[in-house]
Amino acid sequence: MIGDIQALGGTEGSRAWYERAQASLAGGISSSARLTSTGPHPYPLYMASGHGARIRDIDGNEYVDYLAAYGSAVLGHAPSVLTDALEPVLHGGTMFGTCNTAEVELAELITEMVPCADLVRFANSGSEAVQGAVRAARSHTGRTKILKFEGHYHGWTDVLAVSNRPGADEAGPYDRPHPVPHSPGIPAGVVDDVVVCPWNDPDALRTVLDAHRGELAAVICEPIVANNACTMPAPGFLEVLRQECTRRGIVLIFDEICTGFRTAPGGAQALFGVVPDLATYSKALGGGLPIAAFAGRRELMEPLATGHLKHGGTYNSSPLCATAGLATLRELNRPEVVEHIDTTGRQIMEAIQRAAHDRGVPCAVQGVGALFQVVFTPGGTPTTQYRDLLRADTARYAAFRHELLKQGVHTNAYGMACWFVSAAVTADDLATTCKAIERSFDALSAN
């Protein structure tokens, strides 16, 4: 039933449910990220079911899904390897607030897969994992300030919700960006503890580090900037980060919430061969269930074991979520699974590049097979840092996304985010996607 959503009867069911939701949910949604629209329609889609790489909305329209729960559904929707593992837990008890054996096995597997992981702690969301890693870094160094890169996203909580999406009028000088709170309600003291730096610029990095000598507990980054349209690290830049942090006694944190386990079994640090001191995980870790982790070198994590460094959470690594994580990572630890994700994604990237070129539509397709984005920049130049995205044609991206949706392909509504490819994408799904891409660029080139 994949096809033009207008021909299939439209999305009136989603419209009606959104109107109903606004009476009880703030804004009619449970996350600011869901404040999206269905093309020209001022309401989000409501999904009813999913299987493999396809999802179905409440009006019966079916889509090949490249939002994939923001990358969480890395094995696809309702994969048997996951549902079979979870069924006994559902019948035997999902939550006790005690230790369980699945969390031990999951932690053991993470330490085998992730280069930096001597010890692991679990949480429930990426934002929580980032908070844990930052606290560990501050405890270890005795310092408070954190350097982050402009445009990188590290969760919605106060600790690093700074300069995620600053406007051109508030961002400040290029080489020393102003720290800009992501939202009202973030205290000035929190913002003052965050130092902001442009991405992919070693000279600017060294200048900022010199200006804050002896003040920084950690430098944190998305190694592939999934929240900056999958802007890639420039060759050698991650190595510079590692060298400078080591030389200055600063903890290096990789935010692998998006890249973890899907770009390689060991994540981006394995893909690029640069090992941080701490790393954070969520999304693919649970295969669609809420679980997160921060992991790192023993000397940074050991204070958690003694109780000197505090970290808690009632729901941390419940039997249900730990079992989901274990089943998911066992699959992603098979080289052929990650290879399939990467190969499929690269075929889609190539299809977009070819369709754009053939129709004279300038755009950059950037990232890796597992996660990538299409950016309509002047001349189709790839982005290297956040401010490049301020010049992107967001209206053209919105039109492209809507055309894909009409053709039965579901992607992120936000042009600064990315496509996520799941292991469930079949040859038929891929063919459907490539055909939809061709038709969507036909529509773009006609306008």
KEVOKE-441089 format. One record per residue (C-alpha): residue number from 1; residue in three letters; x, y, z. Coordinates in Angstrom, 2 decimals. Layout:
N
   rofi   zator        px        py        pz
    NUM     ala         X         Y         Z
...
***
This chain:
447
   rofi   zator        px        py        pz
      1     met      0.00      0.00      0.00
      2     ile      2.97      2.28     -0.51
      3     gly      2.24      5.24     -2.72
      4     asp      0.99      8.81     -2.85
      5     ile     -0.66      9.56      0.49
      6     gln     -3.23     11.77     -1.21
      7     ala     -4.28      8.93     -3.52
      8     leu     -4.54      6.61     -0.54
      9     gly     -7.06      8.79      1.22
     10     gly     -4.83     11.34      2.92
     11     thr     -4.03     11.68      6.59
     12     glu     -7.28     12.91      8.13
     13     gly     -6.96     10.43     10.99
     14     ser     -3.68     12.02     12.05
     15     arg     -5.25     15.47     11.84
     16     ala     -8.17     14.41     14.07
     17     trp     -5.92     12.79     16.68
     18     tyr     -3.65     15.84     16.77
     19     glu     -6.62     18.10     17.40
     20     arg     -7.76     15.80     20.20
     21     ala     -4.25     15.62     21.71
     22     gln     -3.98     19.36     22.13
     23     ala     -6.62     19.28     24.83
     24     ser     -4.50     17.09     27.12
     25     leu     -0.88     17.11     25.87
     26     ala      1.11     20.34     25.96
     27     gly      1.21     21.35     22.32
     28     gly     -0.36     18.03     21.43
     29     ile      3.02     16.28     21.59
     30     ser      5.35     14.56     24.07
     31     ser      8.63     15.82     22.64
     32     ser      9.59     19.09     20.97
     33     ala     11.14     17.03     18.17
     34     arg      7.63     15.88     17.18
     35     leu      6.51     19.40     16.39
     36     thr      6.60     18.53     12.70
     37     ser      4.18     18.75      9.83
     38     thr      2.95     16.38      7.18
     39     gly      4.16     18.35      4.22
     40     pro      1.83     21.34      3.90
     41     his     -0.48     20.02      6.63
     42     pro     -0.02     21.53     10.12
     43     tyr      0.00     18.29     12.08
     44     pro      2.31     15.30     12.64
     45     leu      1.68     11.75     11.47
     46     tyr      0.38      9.17     13.94
     47     met      1.83      5.70     13.40
     48     ala     -0.12      2.55     14.19
     49     ser      2.27     -0.31     13.45
     50     gly      5.58     -1.30     11.97
     51     his      7.29     -4.40     10.69
     52     gly     10.78     -4.64      9.26
     53     ala     11.73     -1.36      7.61
     54     arg      8.10     -0.31      7.04
     55     ile      5.62      1.57      9.16
     56     arg      1.91      2.24      8.76
     57     asp     -0.01      5.31      9.90
     58     ile     -3.51      5.28     11.38
     59     asp     -5.00      6.07      7.95
     60     gly     -3.43      2.92      6.49
     61     asn     -0.62      4.61      4.52
     62     glu      2.61      2.60      4.48
     63     tyr      6.13      4.02      4.35
     64     val      9.69      2.75      4.15
     65     asp     11.06      4.23      7.36
     66     tyr     14.36      6.11      7.55
     67     leu     13.54      7.97     10.75
     68     ala     13.72      4.56     12.47
     69     ala     12.75      6.08     15.83
     70     tyr     15.66      8.53     15.46
     71     gly     17.99      5.59     14.90
     72     ser     16.73      3.49     17.80
     73     ala     15.01      0.88     15.63
     74     val     18.36     -0.22     14.21
     75     leu     17.17     -3.79     13.55
     76     gly     13.86     -2.56     12.13
     77     his     10.42     -2.69     13.68
     78     ala      9.32     -5.74     15.69
     79     pro     12.28     -7.93     14.65
     80     ser     11.82    -11.51     15.80
     81     val     15.24    -11.58     17.44
     82     leu     13.99     -8.86     19.78
     83     thr     10.38     -9.92     20.30
     84     asp     11.41    -13.51     21.01
     85     ala     13.92    -12.34     23.61
     86     leu     11.44     -9.99     25.29
     87     glu      8.44    -12.31     25.55
     88     pro      9.73    -14.30     28.56
     89     val     10.59    -11.05     30.35
     90     leu      7.12     -9.63     29.74
     91     his      5.62    -12.71     31.36
     92     gly      8.21    -13.04     34.13
     93     gly      8.48     -9.44     35.34
     94     thr      9.84     -6.36     33.62
     95     met     11.00     -4.29     36.58
     96     phe     12.24     -5.11     40.09
     97     gly     14.51     -2.20     40.99
     98     thr     17.27     -4.71     41.75
     99     cys     20.29     -6.08     39.92
    100     asn     19.66     -8.52     37.08
    101     thr     21.83    -10.86     35.04
    102     ala     21.01     -9.35     31.64
    103     glu     22.64     -6.05     32.60
    104     val     25.85     -7.86     33.50
    105     glu     25.96     -9.69     30.18
    106     leu     25.18     -6.46     28.34
    107     ala     27.96     -4.57     30.12
    108     glu     30.40     -7.39     29.35
    109     leu     29.47     -7.22     25.67
    110     ile     29.91     -3.45     25.56
    111     thr     33.39     -3.71     27.08
    112     glu     34.26     -6.26     24.37
    113     met     32.93     -4.08     21.55
    114     val     33.88     -0.53     22.56
    115     pro     37.59      0.42     22.61
    116     cys     37.35      2.94     25.48
    117     ala     35.01      0.91     27.69
    118     asp     36.73     -0.54     30.76
    119     leu     33.60     -0.02     32.85
    120     val     29.97      0.79     32.02
    121     arg     27.02      2.45     33.77
    122     phe     23.46      2.34     32.46
    123     ala     20.83      5.08     32.29
    124     asn     17.55      5.60     30.45
    125     ser     18.21      8.28     27.84
    126     gly     21.04      9.91     25.98
    127     ser     20.59     13.10     27.99
    128     glu     21.10     11.14     31.23
    129     ala     24.17      9.38     29.85
    130     val     25.74     12.71     28.92
    131     gln     25.06     14.05     32.42
    132     gly     26.77     10.99     33.90
    133     ala     29.84     11.35     31.69
    134     val     30.17     15.08     32.41
    135     arg     29.88     14.48     36.15
    136     ala     32.56     11.80     35.96
    137     ala     34.87     14.16     34.06
    138     arg     34.33     16.99     36.51
    139     ser     34.91     14.69     39.47
    140     his     38.12     13.32     37.94
    141     thr     39.65     16.69     37.08
    142     gly     38.25     18.89     39.81
    143     arg     37.31     21.44     37.14
    144     thr     33.86     22.60     36.06
    145     lys     33.96     24.01     32.52
    146     ile     33.10     21.90     29.48
    147     leu     34.09     22.69     25.89
    148     lys     31.51     21.77     23.28
    149     phe     31.31     22.53     19.57
    150     glu     28.83     24.91     18.04
    151     gly     25.74     23.10     16.76
    152     his     26.51     19.75     18.39
    153     tyr     23.59     18.34     20.37
    154     his     24.10     16.58     23.69
    155     gly     20.56     16.30     25.04
    156     trp     17.87     18.65     26.22
    157     thr     18.84     18.94     29.90
    158     asp     20.57     22.03     31.25
    159     val     24.09     20.63     31.56
    160     leu     24.94     21.02     27.85
    161     ala     21.82     22.51     26.22
    162     val     23.91     25.41     24.95
    163     ser     24.58     26.63     21.39
    164     asn     22.72     23.74     19.78
    165     arg     20.94     25.95     17.23
    166     pro     22.06     29.56     17.72
    167     gly     20.84     32.11     15.21
    168     ala     23.36     34.05     13.14
    169     asp     22.46     37.20     15.06
    170     glu     23.29     35.71     18.48
    171     ala     26.11     33.24     17.78
    172     gly     28.93     35.76     18.14
    173     pro     32.37     35.75     16.45
    174     tyr     33.29     32.69     14.43
    175     asp     36.47     31.83     16.33
    176     arg     34.96     32.41     19.80
    177     pro     31.23     31.75     19.59
    178     his     28.95     32.99     22.33
    179     pro     27.42     30.30     24.56
    180     val     23.69     30.58     23.80
    181     pro     21.11     28.76     25.93
    182     his     18.97     26.36     23.91
    183     ser     15.81     27.36     25.73
    184     pro     14.41     29.74     28.31
    185     gly     14.72     28.29     31.80
    186     ile     18.43     27.42     31.62
    187     pro     20.31     29.26     34.40
    188     ala     23.08     31.69     33.50
    189     gly     25.49     29.78     35.75
    190     val     25.06     26.67     33.60
    191     val     25.73     28.63     30.42
    192     asp     28.81     30.22     31.97
    193     asp     30.34     26.78     32.50
    194     val     30.13     25.93     28.77
    195     val     32.84     27.06     26.33
    196     val     31.89     26.94     22.65
    197     cys     34.24     26.33     19.72
    198     pro     33.80     25.94     15.94
    199     trp     34.06     22.38     14.61
    200     asn     36.81     21.13     12.31
    201     asp     39.17     24.05     12.97
    202     pro     42.37     22.98     14.80
    203     asp     43.71     26.54     15.10
    204     ala     40.49     27.84     16.64
    205     leu     40.44     24.83     18.97
    206     arg     43.96     25.47     20.24
    207     thr     43.20     29.17     20.72
    208     val     40.11     28.40     22.80
    209     leu     41.94     25.75     24.83
    210     asp     44.76     28.20     25.53
    211     ala     42.27     30.86     26.63
    212     his     40.79     28.45     29.19
    213     arg     43.98     26.77     30.35
    214     gly     43.44     24.88     33.62
    215     glu     39.65     25.43     33.57
    216     leu     38.30     22.65     31.36
    217     ala     37.14     19.30     32.73
    218     ala     36.21     17.87     29.34
    219     val     35.84     18.37     25.62
    220     ile     32.73     16.70     24.18
    221     cys     31.72     16.18     20.56
    222     glu     29.56     14.19     18.20
    223     pro     32.30     12.48     16.13
    224     ile     29.89     12.48     13.18
    225     val     27.63     15.46     13.78
    226     ala     24.26     13.77     13.30
    227     asn     22.52     16.90     14.52
    228     asn     24.37     19.09     12.01
    229     ala     23.16     17.16      8.97
    230     cys     25.85     14.51      9.44
    231     thr     28.76     16.89      9.04
    232     met     31.85     14.71      8.99
    233     pro     35.07     15.29     10.92
    234     ala     37.78     16.74      8.71
    235     pro     40.69     14.34      8.13
    236     gly     42.92     14.44     11.19
    237     phe     40.63     16.60     13.35
    238     leu     39.63     13.86     15.79
    239     glu     43.31     13.00     16.15
    240     val     44.04     16.64     17.01
    241     leu     41.28     16.56     19.62
    242     arg     42.79     13.46     21.18
    243     gln     46.30     14.88     21.20
    244     glu     45.31     18.24     22.68
    245     cys     43.16     16.70     25.42
    246     thr     45.91     14.27     26.36
    247     arg     48.54     17.02     26.41
    248     arg     46.42     19.29     28.61
    249     gly     44.94     16.70     30.99
    250     ile     41.38     17.22     29.68
    251     val     38.87     14.36     29.47
    252     leu     37.74     13.65     25.90
    253     ile     34.11     12.53     25.59
    254     phe     32.57     11.16     22.40
    255     asp     28.81     11.51     22.27
    256     glu     28.00      8.31     20.41
    257     ile     24.27      8.46     21.02
    258     cys     23.68      8.39     17.25
    259     thr     26.88      6.73     15.98
    260     gly     27.22      4.03     18.63
    261     phe     27.14      0.42     17.38
    262     arg     25.57      1.29     14.01
    263     thr     28.59      2.86     12.26
    264     ala     30.73     -0.10     13.37
    265     pro     30.37     -2.64     16.18
    266     gly     32.65     -0.36     18.23
    267     gly     31.00      2.83     17.02
    268     ala     32.68      5.93     15.60
    269     gln     35.76      5.51     17.79
    270     ala     36.39      2.16     16.11
    271     leu     35.49      3.53     12.68
    272     phe     37.97      6.42     12.94
    273     gly     40.54      4.77     15.19
    274     val     40.46      7.55     17.79
    275     val     39.73      6.44     21.36
    276     pro     38.12      8.89     23.81
    277     asp     38.27      8.69     27.60
    278     leu     34.49      8.43     27.97
    279     ala     31.64      7.77     25.55
    280     thr     27.86      7.93     25.74
    281     tyr     25.31      5.63     24.13
    282     ser     21.57      5.22     23.59
    283     lys     19.42      4.90     20.44
    284     ala     20.75      1.72     18.76
    285     leu     21.77      0.30     22.13
    286     gly     18.20     -0.72     22.99
    287     gly     16.84     -1.58     19.57
    288     gly     13.82      0.62     20.32
    289     leu     13.54      0.29     24.10
    290     pro     14.72      3.04     26.48
    291     ile     18.23      2.34     27.67
    292     ala     21.44      4.38     27.61
    293     ala     24.97      4.05     28.90
    294     phe     28.16      5.92     29.58
    295     ala     31.42      4.00     29.51
    296     gly     35.09      4.73     29.76
    297     arg     38.50      4.29     31.27
    298     arg     38.65      2.57     34.63
    299     glu     40.21      5.49     36.48
    300     leu     37.31      7.77     35.50
    301     met     34.57      5.20     36.17
    302     glu     35.95      3.57     39.32
    303     pro     34.64      6.32     41.66
    304     leu     31.13      5.16     40.71
    305     ala     31.96      1.70     42.03
    306     thr     32.98      3.05     45.43
    307     gly     29.96      5.34     45.69
    308     his     32.18      8.41     45.88
    309     leu     30.71      9.59     42.58
    310     lys     26.90      9.52     42.73
    311     his     24.73      8.16     39.95
    312     gly     21.31      6.56     40.26
    313     gly     18.05      5.78     38.50
    314     thr     15.10      3.57     39.37
    315     tyr     14.71      2.33     35.82
    316     asn     18.39      1.94     34.92
    317     ser     18.91     -1.30     32.93
    318     ser     15.61     -2.91     33.88
    319     pro     15.38     -6.59     32.89
    320     leu     13.22     -5.64     29.90
    321     cys     15.54     -2.95     28.54
    322     ala     18.76     -4.80     29.35
    323     thr     17.46     -7.87     27.53
    324     ala     16.56     -5.71     24.53
    325     gly     20.06     -4.23     24.55
    326     leu     21.69     -7.63     24.78
    327     ala     19.67     -9.05     21.88
    328     thr     20.34     -5.96     19.76
    329     leu     24.09     -5.76     20.36
    330     arg     24.54     -9.46     19.72
    331     glu     23.14     -8.79     16.25
    332     leu     25.17     -5.63     15.68
    333     asn     28.31     -7.45     16.77
    334     arg     27.96     -9.63     13.68
    335     pro     30.04     -7.93     10.95
    336     glu     27.58     -8.83      8.20
    337     val     24.75     -6.93      9.92
    338     val     26.59     -3.60     10.14
    339     glu     27.99     -4.19      6.65
    340     his     24.44     -4.59      5.31
    341     ile     23.38     -1.33      6.97
    342     asp     26.38      0.53      5.54
    343     thr     26.07     -0.92      2.03
    344     thr     22.35     -0.19      1.85
    345     gly     22.82      3.36      3.06
    346     arg     25.60      4.06      0.58
    347     gln     23.37      2.84     -2.25
    348     ile     20.71      5.32     -1.17
    349     met     23.29      8.11     -0.91
    350     glu     24.49      7.30     -4.43
    351     ala     20.90      7.28     -5.73
    352     ile     20.35     10.77     -4.30
    353     gln     23.62     12.07     -5.73
    354     arg     22.82     10.63     -9.14
    355     ala     19.24     11.95     -9.21
    356     ala     20.37     15.42     -8.12
    357     his     23.19     15.54    -10.66
    358     asp     21.03     14.37    -13.54
    359     arg     18.45     17.08    -12.82
    360     gly     20.87     19.88    -12.01
    361     val     19.78     20.25     -8.40
    362     pro     22.80     21.26     -6.25
    363     cys     23.03     19.40     -2.94
    364     ala     25.51     17.57     -0.76
    365     val     24.90     14.04      0.49
    366     gln     27.07     13.62      3.57
    367     gly     27.68     11.11      6.33
    368     val     28.21      7.37      6.15
    369     gly     25.92      4.57      5.05
    370     ala     24.41      4.08      8.50
    371     leu     23.42      7.74      8.89
    372     phe     23.50     10.56      6.37
    373     gln     21.68     13.67      5.23
    374     val     20.92     15.67      2.10
    375     val     21.84     19.36      2.36
    376     phe     20.79     21.88     -0.26
    377     thr     23.78     24.19      0.04
    378     pro     24.86     26.77     -2.55
    379     gly     26.75     24.85     -5.20
    380     gly     26.18     21.57     -3.38
    381     thr     29.22     22.08     -1.15
    382     pro     29.44     19.73      1.87
    383     thr     29.26     21.41      5.25
    384     thr     32.29     21.50      7.55
    385     gln     30.79     23.27     10.58
    386     tyr     27.52     24.59     11.96
    387     arg     27.46     28.02     10.34
    388     asp     27.56     26.46      6.88
    389     leu     24.06     25.16      7.58
    390     leu     22.72     28.66      8.10
    391     arg     23.09     29.11      4.32
    392     ala     21.28     25.88      3.41
    393     asp     17.98     26.01      1.52
    394     thr     15.61     24.72      4.19
    395     ala     12.53     25.27      2.04
    396     arg     13.91     22.98     -0.64
    397     tyr     14.68     20.33      1.97
    398     ala     11.10     20.55      3.25
    399     ala      9.79     20.16     -0.29
    400     phe     12.07     17.16     -0.88
    401     arg     10.94     15.51      2.36
    402     his      7.28     16.02      1.46
    403     glu      7.74     14.59     -2.02
    404     leu      9.39     11.52     -0.49
    405     leu      6.52     11.18      1.95
    406     lys      4.03     11.29     -0.91
    407     gln      6.00      8.47     -2.53
    408     gly      5.93      6.35      0.63
    409     val      9.35      7.13      2.13
    410     his      9.45      8.46      5.71
    411     thr     12.45     10.58      6.74
    412     asn     13.26     13.13      9.41
    413     ala     11.26     16.32      8.95
    414     tyr     14.21     18.41     10.11
    415     gly     16.96     19.19      7.63
    416     met     19.66     19.47     10.30
    417     ala     19.07     15.89     11.41
    418     cys     19.68     12.75      9.35
    419     trp     18.43      9.55      7.74
    420     phe     18.95      6.36      9.73
    421     val     19.19      3.05      7.86
    422     ser     18.06     -0.10      9.65
    423     ala     19.27     -3.65      9.17
    424     ala     15.75     -4.57      8.04
    425     val     15.86     -2.71      4.70
    426     thr     15.30     -5.30      1.95
    427     ala     16.10     -5.21     -1.75
    428     asp     12.43     -4.37     -2.39
    429     asp     12.54     -1.55      0.17
    430     leu     15.69     -0.22     -1.46
    431     ala     14.15     -0.29     -4.94
    432     thr     11.07      1.54     -3.65
    433     thr     13.28      4.14     -2.02
    434     cys     15.41      4.75     -5.11
    435     lys     12.30      5.13     -7.28
    436     ala     10.85      7.61     -4.78
    437     ile     14.09      9.59     -4.85
    438     glu     13.96      9.83     -8.65
    439     arg     10.35     11.05     -8.61
    440     ser     11.04     13.51     -5.80
    441     phe     13.92     15.13     -7.69
    442     asp     11.70     15.28    -10.78
    443     ala      9.29     17.38     -8.74
    444     leu     12.07     19.54     -7.30
    445     ser     13.60     20.27    -10.69
    446     ala     10.19     21.18    -12.10
    447     asn      9.70     23.94     -9.51
***
